[in-house]
């Protein structure tokens, strides 16, 4: 959906810049699932992902007058969401562990173990490294866009 920008998108940006909160809500709605999943990755499984997205929304709303190109809203909002999650991750340097008490069915055991190992390794990374990996692998940005 981020690649689709039409005149209504431009109109929503103009309305939001004029202070129309409903236009802003309609504008950011398609980006919220991606923002939440990115925040969860950057925060290493922390429950603070929703708070980070809310901080990004507040930041974007107050910074909206500085958005020069309405067509760039998606990338511009992504900057707000990633920065917000990154700040939250740097404030809360802790690891969340999955409970070891449950067992997957035997045919899914290998995949579950690999997933758990990957999650633990990802959570052990510094926040800066989680941001880079999330931008590149989860959001699909090129190396140039990630840098």
N, CA, C and O atoms as a MOPAC input file, in Angstrom:
PM7 MOZYME 1SCF
protein

 N      0.81000 1    -1.18800 1     0.00000 1
 C      0.00000 1     0.00000 1     0.00000 1
 C      0.85600 1     1.25500 1     0.00000 1
 O      0.41600 1     2.30900 1    -0.46000 1
 N      2.09300 1     1.14900 1     0.52000 1
 C      2.94100 1     2.31900 1     0.57800 1
 C      3.28200 1     2.85300 1    -0.80800 1
 O      3.47300 1     4.05800 1    -0.97400 1
 N      3.36100 1     1.98200 1    -1.79700 1
 C      3.71000 1     2.41000 1    -3.13300 1
 C      2.57700 1     3.12100 1    -3.84300 1
 O      2.80700 1     3.79200 1    -4.85000 1
 N      1.36300 1     2.99100 1    -3.34300 1
 C      0.20800 1     3.59400 1    -3.99100 1
 C     -0.03100 1     4.97200 1    -3.39700 1
 O     -0.45300 1     5.10100 1    -2.24800 1
 N      0.24700 1     6.01100 1    -4.19800 1
 C      0.02400 1     7.37400 1    -3.75800 1
 C     -0.79800 1     8.04500 1    -4.84300 1
 O     -0.36400 1     8.14200 1    -5.99100 1
 N     -1.98200 1     8.50500 1    -4.47900 1
 C     -2.83400 1     9.16800 1    -5.45800 1
 C     -3.21600 1    10.54800 1    -4.94900 1
 O     -2.69200 1    11.02000 1    -3.94000 1
 N     -4.15000 1    11.19700 1    -5.66900 1
 C     -4.54000 1    12.54800 1    -5.29800 1
 C     -5.21400 1    12.58800 1    -3.93200 1
 O     -5.08900 1    13.58200 1    -3.21600 1
 N     -5.93400 1    11.51500 1    -3.55300 1
 C     -6.56500 1    11.51500 1    -2.23300 1
 C     -5.50600 1    11.46100 1    -1.13200 1
 O     -5.68400 1    12.03900 1    -0.06000 1
 N     -4.41200 1    10.76800 1    -1.40500 1
 C     -3.29800 1    10.71800 1    -0.45100 1
 C     -2.74900 1    12.12800 1    -0.25200 1
 O     -2.52600 1    12.56400 1     0.87800 1
 N     -2.53600 1    12.82700 1    -1.34800 1
 C     -2.04200 1    14.19700 1    -1.28100 1
 C     -3.04500 1    15.08400 1    -0.54800 1
 O     -2.66300 1    15.95300 1     0.23600 1
 N     -4.33200 1    14.85400 1    -0.81200 1
 C     -5.37500 1    15.61500 1    -0.12600 1
 C     -5.39600 1    15.33600 1     1.36400 1
 O     -5.63200 1    16.24200 1     2.16200 1
 N     -5.15100 1    14.08100 1     1.74900 1
 C     -5.11000 1    13.74000 1     3.16600 1
 C     -3.93700 1    14.43200 1     3.86600 1
 O     -4.07000 1    14.90500 1     4.99400 1
 N     -2.79800 1    14.48400 1     3.19300 1
 C     -1.64200 1    15.17900 1     3.76900 1
 C     -1.97300 1    16.65300 1     3.94400 1
 O     -1.67200 1    17.23900 1     4.98400 1
 N     -2.59100 1    17.25400 1     2.93300 1
 C     -2.95700 1    18.67100 1     3.03300 1
 C     -3.95300 1    18.89100 1     4.17100 1
 O     -3.82500 1    19.84700 1     4.93600 1
 N     -4.93700 1    18.01000 1     4.28000 1
 C     -5.91200 1    18.13100 1     5.35900 1
 C     -5.27600 1    17.97700 1     6.72600 1
 O     -5.59000 1    18.72400 1     7.65200 1
 N     -4.38300 1    17.00900 1     6.85200 1
 C     -3.70000 1    16.79400 1     8.12500 1
 C     -2.82500 1    17.98500 1     8.48000 1
 O     -2.76500 1    18.39000 1     9.64100 1
 N     -2.14800 1    18.54700 1     7.48900 1
 C     -1.32100 1    19.73100 1     7.73700 1
 C     -2.16600 1    20.90300 1     8.21200 1
 O     -1.69400 1    21.75300 1     8.96700 1
 N     -3.42800 1    20.94400 1     7.76100 1
 C     -4.34300 1    22.01600 1     8.16000 1
 C     -4.94400 1    21.76500 1     9.54600 1
 O     -5.72400 1    22.57600 1    10.04400 1
 N     -4.57800 1    20.64000 1    10.16300 1
 C     -5.05500 1    20.36100 1    11.50900 1
 C     -6.19300 1    19.37200 1    11.59100 1
 O     -6.76300 1    19.18500 1    12.66600 1
 N     -6.54500 1    18.72700 1    10.48200 1
 C     -7.63700 1    17.76100 1    10.46200 1
 C     -7.12100 1    16.41500 1    10.97700 1
 O     -6.41800 1    15.69700 1    10.26700 1
 N     -7.47700 1    16.08600 1    12.21700 1
 C     -6.97900 1    14.84600 1    12.81700 1
 C     -7.58200 1    13.61100 1    12.15200 1
 O     -6.94300 1    12.56000 1    12.12600 1
 N     -8.79500 1    13.71500 1    11.61600 1
 C     -9.40400 1    12.57800 1    10.91300 1
 C     -8.62500 1    12.26600 1     9.63300 1
 O     -8.44400 1    11.09900 1     9.28500 1
 N     -8.16700 1    13.30300 1     8.93600 1
 C     -7.36100 1    13.09600 1     7.73400 1
 C     -6.03600 1    12.43000 1     8.10500 1
 O     -5.56200 1    11.54500 1     7.39200 1
 N     -5.44700 1    12.85100 1     9.20500 1
 C     -4.19700 1    12.24100 1     9.65300 1
 C     -4.41700 1    10.77000 1    10.00800 1
 O     -3.60000 1     9.91300 1     9.67000 1
 N     -5.51900 1    10.48900 1    10.68500 1
 C     -5.82200 1     9.09800 1    11.05300 1
 C     -5.97600 1     8.22800 1     9.81200 1
 O     -5.44600 1     7.11800 1     9.76600 1
 N     -6.69600 1     8.71900 1     8.80500 1
 C     -6.85900 1     7.95800 1     7.55900 1
 C     -5.53000 1     7.80800 1     6.83100 1
 O     -5.29100 1     6.80000 1     6.16500 1
 N     -4.68300 1     8.79500 1     6.95600 1
 C     -3.38800 1     8.78500 1     6.28100 1
 C     -2.45400 1     7.74100 1     6.87900 1
 O     -1.78200 1     7.02400 1     6.13800 1
 N     -2.40000 1     7.64100 1     8.20500 1
 C     -1.44500 1     6.73400 1     8.85300 1
 C     -1.98300 1     5.31300 1     8.99700 1
 O     -1.20100 1     4.38300 1     9.19800 1
 N     -3.27900 1     5.12700 1     8.90000 1
 C     -3.86900 1     3.80700 1     9.14200 1
 C     -3.21300 1     2.67600 1     8.35700 1
 O     -2.94300 1     1.63100 1     8.94800 1
 N     -2.93900 1     2.82200 1     7.05700 1
 C     -2.32200 1     1.70600 1     6.33000 1
 C     -0.90100 1     1.37700 1     6.79800 1
 O     -0.41200 1     0.27500 1     6.54900 1
 N     -0.24200 1     2.30700 1     7.46400 1
 C      1.14000 1     2.11100 1     7.88600 1
 C      1.25500 1     1.52100 1     9.29200 1
 O      2.34500 1     1.11100 1     9.69200 1
 N      0.16500 1     1.46900 1    10.04500 1
 C      0.23100 1     1.04400 1    11.43700 1
 C      0.63100 1    -0.41800 1    11.63600 1
 O      1.44200 1    -0.68700 1    12.52200 1
 N      0.10800 1    -1.38500 1    10.86400 1
 C      0.56200 1    -2.77000 1    11.08000 1
 C      2.06900 1    -2.93700 1    10.89600 1
 O      2.72600 1    -3.62300 1    11.68000 1
 N      2.60600 1    -2.30900 1     9.86000 1
 C      4.05300 1    -2.38500 1     9.62600 1
 C      4.82300 1    -1.67900 1    10.74100 1
 O      5.87100 1    -2.15600 1    11.17700 1
 N      4.30400 1    -0.55000 1    11.19600 1
 C      4.96200 1     0.19000 1    12.27300 1
 C      5.00900 1    -0.64400 1    13.54800 1
 O      6.03000 1    -0.67600 1    14.23600 1
 N      3.91400 1    -1.31300 1    13.86000 1
 C      3.86500 1    -2.12300 1    15.07200 1
 C      4.80400 1    -3.32400 1    14.98500 1
 O      5.50600 1    -3.63500 1    15.94700 1
 N      4.81800 1    -3.99600 1    13.84200 1
 C      5.70900 1    -5.15500 1    13.71900 1
 C      7.17200 1    -4.72400 1    13.71600 1
 O      8.01900 1    -5.42700 1    14.26700 1
 N      7.47900 1    -3.59200 1    13.11100 1
 C      8.85900 1    -3.08100 1    13.13600 1
 C      9.27500 1    -2.72700 1    14.55700 1
 O     10.38800 1    -3.03100 1    14.98400 1
 N      8.37000 1    -2.08300 1    15.28300 1
 C      8.68200 1    -1.70500 1    16.66500 1
 C      8.91100 1    -2.94100 1    17.52300 1
 O      9.80000 1    -2.95100 1    18.37500 1
 N      8.11100 1    -3.98400 1    17.30300 1
 C      8.30300 1    -5.22300 1    18.06600 1
 C      9.67900 1    -5.82300 1    17.79700 1
 O     10.34600 1    -6.30000 1    18.71600 1
 N     10.09700 1    -5.79700 1    16.54500 1
 C     11.41700 1    -6.33600 1    16.20300 1
 C     12.53400 1    -5.49900 1    16.81900 1
 O     13.47700 1    -6.04000 1    17.39700 1
 N     12.42500 1    -4.20200 1    16.69400 1
 C     13.46800 1    -3.31600 1    17.20000 1
 C     13.56200 1    -3.39900 1    18.72200 1
 O     14.65100 1    -3.33100 1    19.29100 1
 N     12.41500 1    -3.54700 1    19.37000 1
 C     12.39600 1    -3.61300 1    20.83000 1
 C     12.71300 1    -5.00700 1    21.34900 1
 O     12.73900 1    -5.21600 1    22.56200 1
 N     12.95200 1    -5.95500 1    20.47000 1
 C     13.35200 1    -7.28000 1    20.90000 1
 C     12.27800 1    -8.02300 1    21.65900 1
 O     12.57800 1    -8.72100 1    22.62800 1
 N     11.03500 1    -7.88900 1    21.24000 1
 C      9.95300 1    -8.62600 1    21.87400 1
 C      9.34900 1    -7.91500 1    23.07100 1
 O      8.45100 1    -8.45600 1    23.71600 1
 N      9.81700 1    -6.72900 1    23.37800 1
 C      9.28900 1    -5.98900 1    24.51400 1
 C      7.84300 1    -5.61400 1    24.27900 1
 O      7.41400 1    -5.46600 1    23.13500 1
 N      7.10300 1    -5.46200 1    25.33400 1
 C      5.70600 1    -5.06600 1    25.24100 1
 C      5.52100 1    -3.58800 1    24.98700 1
 O      4.38800 1    -3.10600 1    24.97500 1
 N      6.58600 1    -2.86300 1    24.78400 1
 C      6.51100 1    -1.41500 1    24.59000 1
 C      6.29100 1    -1.00600 1    23.13800 1
 O      6.34800 1     0.18400 1    22.82700 1
 N      6.04500 1    -1.95300 1    22.24700 1
 C      5.92200 1    -1.63500 1    20.82200 1
 C      4.76000 1    -0.67600 1    20.56000 1
 O      4.91100 1     0.27500 1    19.79400 1
 N      3.62000 1    -0.91000 1    21.17500 1
 C      2.46300 1    -0.03300 1    20.96300 1
 C      2.76000 1     1.37600 1    21.45500 1
 O      2.34100 1     2.35100 1    20.83200 1
 N      3.47900 1     1.49000 1    22.56800 1
 C      3.85100 1     2.81300 1    23.07500 1
 C      4.79400 1     3.51900 1    22.10600 1
 O      4.68100 1     4.72600 1    21.89000 1
 N      5.71800 1     2.76800 1    21.52700 1
 C      6.65900 1     3.35600 1    20.56500 1
 C      5.91600 1     3.85300 1    19.33200 1
 O      6.23700 1     4.91800 1    18.80500 1
 N      4.91900 1     3.09100 1    18.86400 1
 C      4.13400 1     3.52700 1    17.70400 1
 C      3.32100 1     4.77400 1    18.06500 1
 O      3.19600 1     5.69500 1    17.25700 1
 N      2.77500 1     4.79800 1    19.26800 1
 C      2.02200 1     5.98000 1    19.68600 1
 C      2.93800 1     7.20000 1    19.74600 1
 O      2.54300 1     8.28700 1    19.32500 1
 N      4.14100 1     7.03500 1    20.25800 1
 C      5.11400 1     8.13400 1    20.26300 1
 C      5.43200 1     8.58400 1    18.84200 1
 O      5.58500 1     9.77900 1    18.58600 1
 N      5.53400 1     7.62100 1    17.91000 1
 C      5.80000 1     7.96300 1    16.50800 1
 C      4.64600 1     8.76300 1    15.91900 1
 O      4.86500 1     9.70800 1    15.16100 1
 N      3.42500 1     8.38900 1    16.26300 1
 C      2.25400 1     9.11900 1    15.76600 1
 C      2.25100 1    10.55100 1    16.29000 1
 O      1.97700 1    11.48800 1    15.54000 1
 N      2.55000 1    10.72100 1    17.55200 1
 C      2.59400 1    12.07000 1    18.13500 1
 C      3.69600 1    12.88200 1    17.49300 1
 O      3.50400 1    14.05200 1    17.16100 1
 N      4.85300 1    12.25900 1    17.31700 1
 C      5.97700 1    12.93500 1    16.68400 1
 C      5.64900 1    13.34000 1    15.24800 1
 O      5.94000 1    14.45900 1    14.82600 1
 N      5.04000 1    12.42000 1    14.50600 1
 C      4.68500 1    12.71500 1    13.11200 1
 C      3.64600 1    13.82700 1    13.03800 1
 O      3.74400 1    14.71400 1    12.19000 1
 N      2.65900 1    13.78500 1    13.91500 1
 C      1.61000 1    14.81600 1    13.91700 1
 C      2.21600 1    16.19600 1    14.17200 1
 O      1.87800 1    17.16200 1    13.48800 1
 N      3.10500 1    16.28500 1    15.15200 1
 C      3.67900 1    17.59600 1    15.46500 1
 C      4.71200 1    18.03600 1    14.42900 1
 O      4.96400 1    19.23100 1    14.27600 1
 N      5.30900 1    17.08400 1    13.71900 1
 C      6.33400 1    17.40500 1    12.71800 1
 C      5.74700 1    17.55700 1    11.31200 1
 O      6.46800 1    17.89400 1    10.37300 1
 N      4.46000 1    17.31300 1    11.16600 1
 C      3.81600 1    17.31500 1     9.84700 1
 C      4.03100 1    18.60700 1     9.04300 1
 O      4.18700 1    18.52300 1     7.82400 1
 N      4.04700 1    19.77500 1     9.65200 1
 C      4.28900 1    20.98900 1     8.85300 1
 C      5.62500 1    20.97400 1     8.10300 1
 O      5.78700 1    21.69300 1     7.11600 1
 N      6.56700 1    20.17400 1     8.55800 1
 C      7.88200 1    20.11700 1     7.90800 1
 C      7.93300 1    19.15000 1     6.72600 1
 O      8.92000 1    19.12400 1     5.99200 1
 N      6.87800 1    18.35600 1     6.53700 1
 C      6.83500 1    17.42500 1     5.39700 1
 C      6.64800 1    18.24100 1     4.12300 1
 O      5.61300 1    18.87800 1     3.92700 1
 N      7.66100 1    18.21300 1     3.25900 1
 C      7.62000 1    19.02500 1     2.04000 1
 C      6.91800 1    18.31300 1     0.89200 1
 O      6.22300 1    18.95300 1     0.10300 1
 N      7.08700 1    17.00500 1     0.78800 1
 C      6.56500 1    16.25100 1    -0.35100 1
 C      5.53600 1    15.22700 1     0.12800 1
 O      5.90600 1    14.22700 1     0.74400 1
 N      4.25200 1    15.45900 1    -0.14500 1
 C      3.21300 1    14.51000 1     0.29500 1
 C      3.44100 1    13.08300 1    -0.19800 1
 O      3.08100 1    12.13000 1     0.49300 1
 N      4.03100 1    12.92200 1    -1.37700 1
 C      4.26800 1    11.58400 1    -1.91500 1
 C      5.28100 1    10.80500 1    -1.07800 1
 O      5.33500 1     9.57800 1    -1.15200 1
 N      6.07300 1    11.50300 1    -0.29500 1
 C      7.09800 1    10.86600 1     0.53000 1
 C      6.58300 1    10.54100 1     1.92700 1
 O      7.37000 1    10.19400 1     2.80900 1
 N      5.28100 1    10.64700 1     2.14000 1
 C      4.74600 1    10.44900 1     3.48600 1
 C      5.12900 1     9.09200 1     4.07300 1
 O      5.51600 1     9.02300 1     5.23900 1
 N      5.03300 1     8.02300 1     3.30200 1
 C      5.33200 1     6.68900 1     3.81200 1
 C      6.74100 1     6.58400 1     4.36400 1
 O      6.93500 1     6.10000 1     5.47800 1
 N      7.71800 1     7.02900 1     3.60400 1
 C      9.11700 1     6.98300 1     4.05500 1
 C      9.33600 1     7.93000 1     5.22800 1
 O     10.07400 1     7.61500 1     6.16200 1
 N      8.69600 1     9.08400 1     5.17400 1
 C      8.82100 1    10.07500 1     6.23700 1
 C      8.24400 1     9.52000 1     7.53900 1
 O      8.84700 1     9.67100 1     8.60200 1
 N      7.07300 1     8.87700 1     7.45700 1
 C      6.47300 1     8.29300 1     8.65700 1
 C      7.31500 1     7.13300 1     9.17500 1
 O      7.43100 1     6.95100 1    10.38700 1
 N      7.90800 1     6.34200 1     8.27400 1
 C      8.77000 1     5.23700 1     8.68600 1
 C      9.93900 1     5.75500 1     9.52300 1
 O     10.33700 1     5.11000 1    10.49300 1
 N     10.48900 1     6.90400 1     9.16000 1
 C     11.56300 1     7.48900 1     9.95900 1
 C     11.09800 1     7.75100 1    11.38600 1
 O     11.81900 1     7.46800 1    12.34400 1
 N      9.91100 1     8.28600 1    11.52100 1
 C      9.36400 1     8.56100 1    12.85600 1
 C      9.17100 1     7.26400 1    13.64000 1
 O      9.52300 1     7.19000 1    14.81800 1
 N      8.61400 1     6.24900 1    12.99100 1
 C      8.34900 1     4.99200 1    13.70400 1
 C      9.63700 1     4.30800 1    14.12600 1
 O      9.72900 1     3.81500 1    15.25100 1
 N     10.63500 1     4.26700 1    13.25100 1
 C     11.89300 1     3.58900 1    13.57200 1
 C     12.64800 1     4.35600 1    14.65200 1
 O     13.19200 1     3.74900 1    15.57500 1
 N     12.68700 1     5.66800 1    14.54800 1
 C     13.37700 1     6.46700 1    15.56900 1
 C     12.71400 1     6.31200 1    16.93400 1
 O     13.39700 1     6.21800 1    17.95400 1
 N     11.40800 1     6.28700 1    16.94900 1
 C     10.69100 1     6.13100 1    18.20900 1
 C     10.99200 1     4.77900 1    18.84800 1
 O     11.25800 1     4.70900 1    20.04800 1
 N     10.95200 1     3.71600 1    18.07000 1
 C     11.25700 1     2.38300 1    18.59100 1
 C     12.72100 1     2.29300 1    19.02100 1
 O     13.04000 1     1.66600 1    20.03000 1
 N     13.58600 1     2.90900 1    18.26600 1
 C     15.01400 1     2.89100 1    18.59300 1
 C     15.26900 1     3.59900 1    19.92200 1
 O     16.02800 1     3.10300 1    20.75400 1
 N     14.63400 1     4.76000 1    20.12400 1
 C     14.78200 1     5.46900 1    21.40400 1
 C     14.26800 1     4.60800 1    22.55600 1
 O     14.89900 1     4.53200 1    23.61000 1
 N     13.12600 1     3.96200 1    22.35200 1
 C     12.56600 1     3.10300 1    23.39700 1
 C     13.49100 1     1.92500 1    23.69100 1
 O     13.66700 1     1.54500 1    24.84800 1
 N     14.07900 1     1.35200 1    22.65300 1
 C     14.98400 1     0.21100 1    22.83900 1
 C     16.23600 1     0.63600 1    23.60000 1
 O     16.75100 1    -0.12100 1    24.42300 1
 N     16.71400 1     1.81400 1    23.33600 1
 C     17.90900 1     2.29200 1    24.02300 1
 C     17.61600 1     2.61800 1    25.48800 1
 O     18.50300 1     2.51500 1    26.33500 1
 N     16.37100 1     3.01200 1    25.79100 1
 C     15.98600 1     3.27800 1    27.17900 1
 C     15.83600 1     1.99300 1    27.97300 1
 O     16.15200 1     1.95300 1    29.16200 1
 N     15.35500 1     0.93700 1    27.31800 1
 C     15.05200 1    -0.32000 1    27.99400 1
 C     15.97600 1    -1.41800 1    27.48300 1
 O     15.59600 1    -2.19900 1    26.61100 1
 N     17.14800 1    -1.47300 1    28.00900 1
 C     18.09800 1    -2.50600 1    27.58600 1
 C     17.89600 1    -3.75100 1    28.43400 1
 O     18.56600 1    -3.95700 1    29.44600 1
 N     16.96500 1    -4.56500 1    27.99900 1
 C     16.70900 1    -5.81000 1    28.68100 1
 C     16.26000 1    -6.83200 1    27.65800 1
 O     15.91700 1    -6.49000 1    26.52600 1
 N     16.26500 1    -8.07100 1    28.06100 1
 C     15.85600 1    -9.13300 1    27.16300 1
 C     14.60200 1    -9.79500 1    27.70200 1
 O     14.44600 1    -9.99700 1    28.90600 1
 N     13.72500 1   -10.12000 1    26.79000 1
 C     12.51900 1   -10.85200 1    27.14000 1
 C     12.73400 1   -12.29400 1    26.69400 1
 O     13.07000 1   -12.54100 1    25.53600 1
 N     12.54700 1   -13.22400 1    27.58400 1
 C     12.73600 1   -14.64300 1    27.27600 1
 C     11.38000 1   -15.31300 1    27.09400 1
 O     10.42000 1   -15.02300 1    27.80700 1
 N     11.33100 1   -16.19400 1    26.14400 1
 C     10.13000 1   -17.01100 1    25.97200 1
 C     10.09000 1   -18.08000 1    27.05200 1
 O     11.13100 1   -18.61000 1    27.43900 1
 N      8.90800 1   -18.40000 1    27.53900 1
 C      8.83600 1   -19.48100 1    28.53000 1
 C      9.22000 1   -20.80400 1    27.88000 1
 O      8.84600 1   -21.08500 1    26.74100 1
 N      9.97100 1   -21.60800 1    28.62100 1
 C     10.41600 1   -22.89400 1    28.10500 1
 C      9.45600 1   -24.02000 1    28.45000 1
 O      9.73700 1   -25.17800 1    28.14400 1
 N      8.34400 1   -23.71300 1    29.07100 1
 C      7.44300 1   -24.74100 1    29.56100 1
 C      6.56300 1   -25.40700 1    28.52400 1
 O      5.95900 1   -26.43600 1    28.82600 1
 N      6.45700 1   -24.87200 1    27.31100 1
 C      5.57800 1   -25.47700 1    26.31600 1
 C      6.39500 1   -26.22600 1    25.27500 1
 O      7.55500 1   -25.89900 1    25.02600 1
 N      5.79000 1   -27.21400 1    24.68300 1
 C      6.45700 1   -28.03900 1    23.68000 1
 C      5.58000 1   -28.07500 1    22.43200 1
 O      4.37900 1   -28.33100 1    22.51200 1
 N      6.19600 1   -27.81600 1    21.28100 1
 C      5.48800 1   -27.89500 1    20.00500 1
 C      5.27900 1   -29.34900 1    19.60300 1
 O      5.99600 1   -30.22700 1    20.08100 1
 N      4.31300 1   -29.61700 1    18.73500 1
 C      4.19100 1   -30.97000 1    18.18600 1
 C      5.49600 1   -31.36300 1    17.49500 1
 O      6.21400 1   -30.50500 1    16.98400 1
 N      5.79500 1   -32.64400 1    17.48100 1
 C      7.09000 1   -33.13900 1    17.01900 1
 C      7.42500 1   -32.72600 1    15.59500 1
 O      8.59300 1   -32.48200 1    15.29400 1
 N      6.42700 1   -32.63900 1    14.69900 1
 C      6.72400 1   -32.28100 1    13.31200 1
 C      7.10700 1   -30.80600 1    13.15300 1
 O      7.66600 1   -30.42200 1    12.12600 1
 N      6.81400 1   -29.98500 1    14.15100 1
 C      7.17200 1   -28.57000 1    14.10500 1
 C      8.34000 1   -28.23300 1    15.03000 1
 O      8.72200 1   -27.06800 1    15.14600 1
 N      8.89200 1   -29.21200 1    15.66800 1
 C      9.91500 1   -28.98400 1    16.67500 1
 C     11.16100 1   -28.30600 1    16.10400 1
 O     11.65800 1   -27.34300 1    16.68700 1
 N     11.66500 1   -28.79100 1    14.98300 1
 C     12.88000 1   -28.19500 1    14.41800 1
 C     12.66900 1   -26.73600 1    14.04300 1
 O     13.52100 1   -25.89000 1    14.31300 1
 N     11.54300 1   -26.44800 1    13.42600 1
 C     11.25700 1   -25.07100 1    13.03500 1
 C     11.09700 1   -24.18500 1    14.26300 1
 O     11.56400 1   -23.04600 1    14.26500 1
 N     10.45400 1   -24.68200 1    15.29300 1
 C     10.26600 1   -23.91500 1    16.52300 1
 C     11.59900 1   -23.63600 1    17.21000 1
 O     11.82300 1   -22.53400 1    17.71200 1
 N     12.47800 1   -24.62600 1    17.23400 1
 C     13.78500 1   -24.43300 1    17.85000 1
 C     14.60600 1   -23.41100 1    17.07500 1
 O     15.25100 1   -22.54500 1    17.66600 1
 N     14.57900 1   -23.51600 1    15.75800 1
 C     15.31800 1   -22.55600 1    14.93200 1
 C     14.76300 1   -21.14900 1    15.12900 1
 O     15.52500 1   -20.18800 1    15.23400 1
 N     13.45000 1   -21.02900 1    15.17900 1
 C     12.82400 1   -19.72700 1    15.38000 1
 C     13.18800 1   -19.16000 1    16.74500 1
 O     13.47200 1   -17.96800 1    16.86500 1
 N     13.18200 1   -19.98200 1    17.75100 1
 C     13.51800 1   -19.54100 1    19.10800 1
 C     14.97800 1   -19.10000 1    19.17000 1
 O     15.29400 1   -18.08500 1    19.79000 1
 N     15.86600 1   -19.85700 1    18.53200 1
 C     17.27700 1   -19.48600 1    18.52200 1
 C     17.47400 1   -18.15500 1    17.80900 1
 O     18.23600 1   -17.30200 1    18.26400 1
 N     16.78000 1   -17.98500 1    16.68700 1
 C     16.88300 1   -16.73600 1    15.94200 1
 C     16.34700 1   -15.57000 1    16.76600 1
 O     16.95900 1   -14.50100 1    16.78900 1
 N     15.22800 1   -15.75600 1    17.43600 1
 C     14.66100 1   -14.69100 1    18.25600 1
 C     15.59700 1   -14.31800 1    19.40000 1
 O     15.79400 1   -13.13600 1    19.68100 1
 N     16.16800 1   -15.30700 1    20.05300 1
 C     17.09800 1   -15.02800 1    21.15400 1
 C     18.34400 1   -14.29900 1    20.64900 1
 O     18.83200 1   -13.37000 1    21.29200 1
 N     18.84700 1   -14.72400 1    19.50600 1
 C     20.01700 1   -14.05000 1    18.93400 1
 C     19.67700 1   -12.61300 1    18.55800 1
 O     20.48500 1   -11.70900 1    18.77100 1
 N     18.49700 1   -12.39800 1    18.00400 1
 C     18.07100 1   -11.05300 1    17.60900 1
 C     17.92000 1   -10.16800 1    18.84000 1
 O     18.32600 1    -9.00600 1    18.82800 1
 N     17.33900 1   -10.71700 1    19.89700 1
 C     17.14800 1    -9.94900 1    21.12100 1
 C     18.47000 1    -9.61700 1    21.80000 1
 O     18.55900 1    -8.62200 1    22.52000 1
 N     19.48700 1   -10.42600 1    21.58400 1
 C     20.78900 1   -10.18500 1    22.20600 1
 C     21.55400 1    -9.06000 1    21.51300 1
 O     22.53100 1    -8.55200 1    22.06400 1
 N     21.12500 1    -8.66400 1    20.31600 1
 C     21.80200 1    -7.59900 1    19.59100 1
 C     21.53100 1    -6.25200 1    20.24700 1
 O     20.53300 1    -6.07800 1    20.94700 1
 N     22.41900 1    -5.31800 1    20.01500 1
 C     22.20300 1    -3.94900 1    20.45900 1
 C     21.05600 1    -3.34600 1    19.64700 1
 O     20.76000 1    -3.80200 1    18.54200 1
 N     20.42600 1    -2.33800 1    20.19600 1
 C     19.28500 1    -1.69400 1    19.53500 1
 C     19.66800 1    -1.17900 1    18.15200 1
 O     18.88000 1    -1.29600 1    17.21400 1
 N     20.86200 1    -0.61400 1    18.01100 1
 C     21.30200 1    -0.09200 1    16.71300 1
 C     21.29800 1    -1.18800 1    15.65100 1
 O     20.85700 1    -0.97400 1    14.52200 1
 N     21.79400 1    -2.35900 1    16.03000 1
 C     21.86400 1    -3.46800 1    15.08200 1
 C     20.46400 1    -3.99100 1    14.74500 1
 O     20.20000 1    -4.36100 1    13.60100 1
 N     19.56700 1    -4.02400 1    15.73800 1
 C     18.19300 1    -4.46800 1    15.46900 1
 C     17.49500 1    -3.51400 1    14.50800 1
 O     16.71000 1    -3.94900 1    13.66600 1
 N     17.77500 1    -2.21100 1    14.62500 1
 C     17.18400 1    -1.22600 1    13.71100 1
 C     17.62500 1    -1.50700 1    12.28500 1
 O     16.79800 1    -1.54500 1    11.37300 1
 N     18.92200 1    -1.70400 1    12.08500 1
 C     19.45500 1    -1.94700 1    10.74500 1
 C     18.84800 1    -3.21400 1    10.13900 1
 O     18.41700 1    -3.20500 1     8.98600 1
 N     18.81300 1    -4.29600 1    10.90800 1
 C     18.25600 1    -5.55000 1    10.40100 1
 C     16.76700 1    -5.42700 1    10.10900 1
 O     16.28200 1    -5.99300 1     9.12900 1
 N     16.03700 1    -4.70000 1    10.94200 1
 C     14.60400 1    -4.50800 1    10.71500 1
 C     14.36700 1    -3.70600 1     9.44200 1
 O     13.51000 1    -4.06100 1     8.63300 1
 N     15.11800 1    -2.63400 1     9.26300 1
 C     14.95900 1    -1.82000 1     8.05400 1
 C     15.23200 1    -2.64200 1     6.80100 1
 O     14.47700 1    -2.57300 1     5.83100 1
 N     16.30600 1    -3.41600 1     6.82000 1
 C     16.69900 1    -4.13600 1     5.61100 1
 C     15.86400 1    -5.38900 1     5.36900 1
 O     15.31900 1    -5.56900 1     4.28000 1
 N     15.75900 1    -6.24800 1     6.36800 1
 C     15.11600 1    -7.54300 1     6.14800 1
 C     13.60900 1    -7.53400 1     6.36900 1
 O     12.88700 1    -8.23100 1     5.65600 1
 N     13.12000 1    -6.77100 1     7.32600 1
 C     11.68400 1    -6.77000 1     7.59900 1
 C     10.93800 1    -5.78100 1     6.70500 1
 O      9.88300 1    -6.10300 1     6.15800 1
 N     11.49200 1    -4.58000 1     6.56100 1
 C     10.82700 1    -3.57000 1     5.74200 1
 C     11.27800 1    -3.61200 1     4.28600 1
 O     10.67900 1    -2.96300 1     3.42900 1
 N     12.33600 1    -4.37900 1     4.00500 1
 C     12.75900 1    -4.58200 1     2.62300 1
 C     13.48300 1    -3.41800 1     1.98100 1
 O     13.49700 1    -3.30000 1     0.75500 1
 N     14.08700 1    -2.55500 1     2.78400 1
 C     14.82000 1    -1.42400 1     2.21400 1
 C     16.14000 1    -1.90300 1     1.62100 1
 O     16.72100 1    -2.88700 1     2.07900 1
 N     16.59800 1    -1.20100 1     0.60600 1
 C     17.89300 1    -1.51900 1     0.00900 1
 C     19.00100 1    -1.11400 1     0.98600 1
 O     18.74200 1    -0.45600 1     1.99400 1
 N     20.22000 1    -1.51100 1     0.67900 1
 C     21.34400 1    -1.11700 1     1.52200 1
 C     21.48000 1     0.40500 1     1.58800 1
 O     21.75400 1     0.96000 1     2.65200 1
 N     21.29000 1     1.07700 1     0.45300 1
 C     21.39700 1     2.52800 1     0.41500 1
 C     20.30300 1     3.17200 1     1.26500 1
 O     20.57600 1     4.10100 1     2.02600 1
 N     19.06400 1     2.68400 1     1.14100 1
 C     17.96700 1     3.23900 1     1.92500 1
 C     18.16300 1     2.96700 1     3.42000 1
 O     17.83700 1     3.80800 1     4.25800 1
 N     18.68600 1     1.81000 1     3.74100 1
 C     18.92300 1     1.46900 1     5.13700 1
 C     19.98400 1     2.37300 1     5.74700 1
 O     19.84600 1     2.81500 1     6.88800 1
 N     21.03300 1     2.64600 1     4.99700 1
 C     22.08800 1     3.50300 1     5.54200 1
 C     21.61000 1     4.93400 1     5.62700 1
 O     22.35700 1     5.81000 1     6.06200 1

